[in-house]
Amino acid sequence: MRFKDKVVLVTGGAAGIGKATAIRFAEEGATVVICDVNETLGAETVQLLGPRAAFYKVNVANRQEVQNWVDDVVAQYGRIDVLVNNAGILRDGQLIKFKEGQLVGQMPEMDFDLVISVNLKGVFNCAQAVAPVMAEQKSGVILNATSVVGLDGNFGQTNYVATKSGVIGMTKVWARELGKFSIRVNAVAPGFTATEMVTAMPEKILDGMKARTPLGRLGEPRDIANAYLFLASEEAAFITGETLRVDGGIVVGT
């Protein structure tokens, strides 16, 4: 019960790593408030989180929706102790595709802009809305979802890698800016993780992921959730500005 009487916000909390993270904090006694764009899954997940838990439909790319959410949480619960910036999307594609000397495709500008708006601007929106609450409390933890591809790059993911690299940079900046308020800011970089989206992939691709991971398996969402739990806890009281890889030892190649 390390988080008894603590209020924890998890974006993208309806499924996958976000759901596992919300459950893990609830197991440790936290009051957990999740947001997501999927109302059906959000309503299902919140039932697992205890009587004080709540779900809000929020698009993190929309600053006003984020601000309304944070304001309502403070009005309802009186404080915010932890923010887990987990929400994110994929729109993979190569910068350019050539076939027989001809340009046959490229990443659409719309896909680039959409991923930036959710994965990068969304993290900015949520952190900026929550930081004044934590500064007034003189305490708080902000945890940002990055990825091993934000450190190593990955084929076909210009937009996604740009956001995840950007999140690492913002994490370092905010650790410096917010430390004077006793707010810690860290990031978690998962490797291949067995979320619903990943496990739906063909078996051949999954086998390839496992083969490239020294521990020989995919990560479980709970593995990532445990990293968030640690970084939010008093055991990590002197850790800030860091990116923790939780990846089974993988180095992403081309």
TISE-317910 format. One line per 3 residues: number of its first residue (from 0); their letters; for each residue x, y, z of C-alpha. Coordinates in nm, 2 decimals. Each point is the difference from the previous one (the first is absolute). Layout:
<nodes>
NUM> a> X:Y:Z; ...
</nodes>
This chain:
<nodes>
0> mrf> 0.00:0.00:0.00; 0.28:0.24:-0.09; -0.24:0.24:-0.17
3> kdk> -0.28:0.01:0.25; -0.16:0.35:0.00; 0.18:0.09:-0.33
6> vvl> -0.18:0.11:-0.31; 0.15:-0.14:-0.32; -0.10:0.10:-0.36
9> vtg> 0.06:-0.23:-0.29; -0.06:0.11:-0.36; -0.09:-0.27:-0.25
12> gaa> -0.10:-0.21:0.30; -0.27:-0.20:-0.17; 0.21:-0.28:-0.14
15> gig> 0.36:-0.13:-0.04; 0.28:0.14:0.21; -0.23:0.28:0.12
18> kat> -0.25:-0.25:0.14; 0.27:-0.21:0.16; 0.15:0.31:0.16
21> air> -0.33:0.12:0.13; -0.07:-0.34:0.16; 0.34:-0.02:0.15
24> fae> -0.03:0.34:0.17; -0.35:-0.10:0.13; 0.15:-0.32:0.15
27> ega> 0.23:0.22:0.20; -0.28:0.21:0.14; -0.01:0.30:-0.24
30> tvv> -0.31:0.18:-0.11; 0.03:-0.04:-0.38; -0.15:0.23:-0.26
33> icd> 0.04:-0.11:-0.36; -0.08:0.17:-0.33; -0.03:-0.14:-0.35
36> vne> -0.19:0.07:-0.32; -0.16:-0.35:0.01; -0.30:0.03:0.23
39> tlg> -0.10:-0.37:-0.01; 0.34:-0.13:0.11; 0.04:0.29:0.24
42> aet> -0.32:-0.09:0.18; 0.10:-0.36:0.02; 0.35:0.07:0.14
45> vql> -0.12:0.25:0.27; -0.21:-0.28:0.15; 0.33:-0.18:0.09
48> lgp> 0.15:0.30:0.18; -0.21:0.04:0.32; -0.29:0.22:0.11
51> raa> 0.18:0.33:-0.01; 0.14:-0.05:-0.35; -0.14:0.20:-0.30
54> fyk> 0.02:0.00:-0.38; -0.01:0.30:-0.22; -0.03:0.02:-0.38
57> vnv> 0.29:0.23:-0.09; 0.20:0.06:-0.32; 0.34:0.09:0.13
60> anr> 0.08:0.19:-0.32; -0.28:0.25:0.10; 0.14:0.24:0.26
63> qev> -0.34:0.12:0.12; -0.13:-0.36:0.05; 0.32:-0.07:0.20
66> qnw> -0.04:0.31:0.21; -0.37:-0.08:0.07; 0.10:-0.35:0.11
69> vdd> 0.27:0.12:0.24; -0.21:0.27:0.15; -0.28:-0.25:0.06
72> vva> 0.24:-0.25:0.16; 0.13:0.27:0.24; -0.35:0.11:0.08
75> qyg> -0.10:-0.37:0.08; 0.31:-0.13:0.17; 0.19:0.31:0.12
78> rid> 0.34:-0.09:-0.13; 0.20:-0.18:-0.27; 0.30:-0.20:0.10
81> vlv> 0.10:-0.19:-0.31; -0.06:0.05:-0.37; 0.08:-0.29:-0.24
84> nna> 0.01:0.14:-0.35; -0.07:-0.33:-0.18; -0.24:0.09:-0.28
87> gil> 0.15:-0.06:-0.35; -0.08:-0.11:-0.36; 0.18:-0.15:-0.30
90> rdg> -0.02:0.10:-0.36; 0.30:-0.18:-0.15; 0.14:0.06:-0.35
93> qli> 0.33:0.06:-0.18; 0.12:0.35:-0.07; 0.01:-0.09:-0.37
96> kfk> -0.06:-0.33:-0.20; 0.18:-0.06:-0.33; -0.07:-0.28:-0.24
99> egq> 0.18:-0.05:-0.33; 0.14:0.35:0.03; -0.33:0.17:0.06
102> lvg> -0.15:0.16:0.31; -0.31:-0.21:0.08; -0.08:0.12:0.35
105> qmp> 0.09:0.21:0.30; -0.12:0.06:0.36; -0.31:0.23:-0.03
108> emd> 0.03:0.33:0.17; -0.33:-0.07:0.18; 0.15:-0.31:0.16
111> fdl> 0.31:0.20:0.12; -0.21:0.28:0.15; -0.24:-0.24:0.17
114> vis> 0.27:-0.20:0.18; 0.18:0.32:0.10; -0.33:0.15:0.14
117> vnl> -0.08:-0.30:0.22; 0.34:-0.14:0.10; 0.20:0.32:0.04
120> kgv> -0.25:0.29:0.04; -0.22:-0.22:0.21; 0.28:-0.06:0.25
123> fnc> 0.07:0.37:0.01; -0.37:0.09:0.05; -0.04:-0.24:0.29
126> aqa> 0.33:0.09:0.17; -0.07:0.37:-0.03; -0.35:-0.03:0.14
129> vap> 0.11:-0.22:0.30; 0.33:0.18:0.09; -0.16:0.31:0.17
132> vma> -0.20:-0.23:0.22; 0.31:-0.19:0.10; 0.20:0.32:0.04
135> eqk> -0.26:0.13:0.25; 0.02:-0.32:0.19; 0.38:0.00:-0.01
138> sgv> -0.01:-0.36:-0.10; -0.08:-0.22:-0.30; 0.13:-0.25:-0.26
141> iln> -0.04:0.03:-0.38; 0.08:-0.32:-0.20; 0.02:0.00:-0.37
144> ats> -0.04:-0.29:-0.25; 0.29:-0.01:-0.25; 0.13:-0.31:-0.17
147> vvg> 0.32:-0.17:-0.09; -0.05:0.13:-0.35; 0.03:0.35:0.14
150> ldg> 0.35:-0.09:0.09; 0.10:-0.23:-0.28; -0.22:0.10:-0.30
153> nfg> -0.21:-0.25:-0.20; -0.07:-0.06:-0.36; -0.34:0.14:-0.12
156> qtn> -0.07:0.21:0.31; 0.12:0.35:-0.08; -0.30:0.16:0.18
159> yva> -0.01:-0.24:0.30; 0.37:0.02:0.06; -0.01:0.38:-0.03
162> tks> -0.26:0.01:0.28; 0.18:-0.25:0.23; 0.33:0.18:-0.04
165> gvi> -0.17:0.33:0.07; -0.16:-0.15:0.32; 0.35:-0.09:0.12
168> gmt> 0.12:0.35:-0.05; -0.31:0.16:0.17; 0.05:-0.24:0.29
171> kvw> 0.36:0.14:0.06; -0.12:0.36:-0.04; -0.29:-0.04:0.25
174> are> 0.22:-0.18:0.25; 0.22:0.32:0.01; -0.29:0.24:0.00
177> lgk> -0.23:-0.17:0.25; 0.26:-0.14:0.25; -0.02:0.32:0.21
180> fsi> -0.37:-0.10:0.07; 0.10:-0.35:0.11; -0.15:-0.14:-0.32
183> rvn> 0.19:-0.29:-0.16; -0.03:-0.07:-0.37; 0.11:-0.33:-0.16
186> ava> -0.07:-0.21:-0.31; -0.04:-0.37:-0.07; 0.11:-0.15:-0.33
189> pgf> -0.17:-0.34:-0.06; 0.12:-0.25:-0.25; -0.22:-0.25:-0.18
192> tat> -0.30:-0.03:0.24; -0.29:-0.25:-0.03; -0.29:0.25:-0.02
195> emv> -0.32:-0.08:-0.18; 0.13:0.17:-0.31; 0.33:-0.19:-0.01
198> tam> -0.14:-0.34:0.08; -0.24:0.03:-0.30; 0.30:0.01:-0.23
201> pek> 0.09:-0.32:-0.21; 0.19:-0.27:0.20; 0.30:0.04:-0.23
204> ild> 0.04:0.37:0.10; -0.04:-0.08:0.37; 0.27:-0.28:-0.03
207> gmk> 0.23:0.26:-0.15; -0.06:0.24:0.28; 0.08:-0.27:0.26
210> art> 0.31:-0.11:-0.19; 0.14:0.36:0.01; -0.06:0.02:0.38
213> plg> 0.28:-0.15:0.21; -0.25:-0.12:0.26; -0.18:-0.19:-0.26
216> rlg> -0.35:0.13:0.05; -0.22:0.30:-0.04; -0.05:0.23:0.29
219> epr> -0.33:-0.01:0.18; -0.20:0.32:0.06; 0.05:-0.06:0.37
222> dia> 0.38:0.01:-0.04; -0.03:0.35:-0.13; -0.26:0.09:0.27
225> nay> 0.25:-0.12:0.27; 0.26:0.25:-0.14; -0.25:0.29:0.03
228> lfl> -0.09:-0.12:0.35; 0.37:0.00:0.10; 0.07:0.34:-0.15
231> ase> -0.30:0.15:0.18; 0.09:-0.15:0.33; 0.21:0.13:0.29
234> eaa> 0.26:-0.26:-0.10; 0.08:0.22:-0.30; 0.00:0.33:0.20
237> fit> 0.34:0.11:-0.14; -0.06:-0.10:-0.36; -0.11:0.27:-0.25
240> get> 0.07:0.08:-0.36; 0.07:-0.36:-0.09; -0.13:-0.24:-0.26
243> lrv> -0.04:-0.36:0.12; 0.02:-0.27:-0.27; -0.24:-0.29:0.07
246> dgg> 0.08:-0.21:-0.30; 0.14:-0.34:0.08; 0.34:0.12:-0.13
249> ivv> -0.10:0.07:-0.36; 0.19:0.25:-0.22; -0.23:0.09:-0.29
252> gt> 0.17:-0.05:-0.34; -0.09:0.09:-0.36
</nodes>
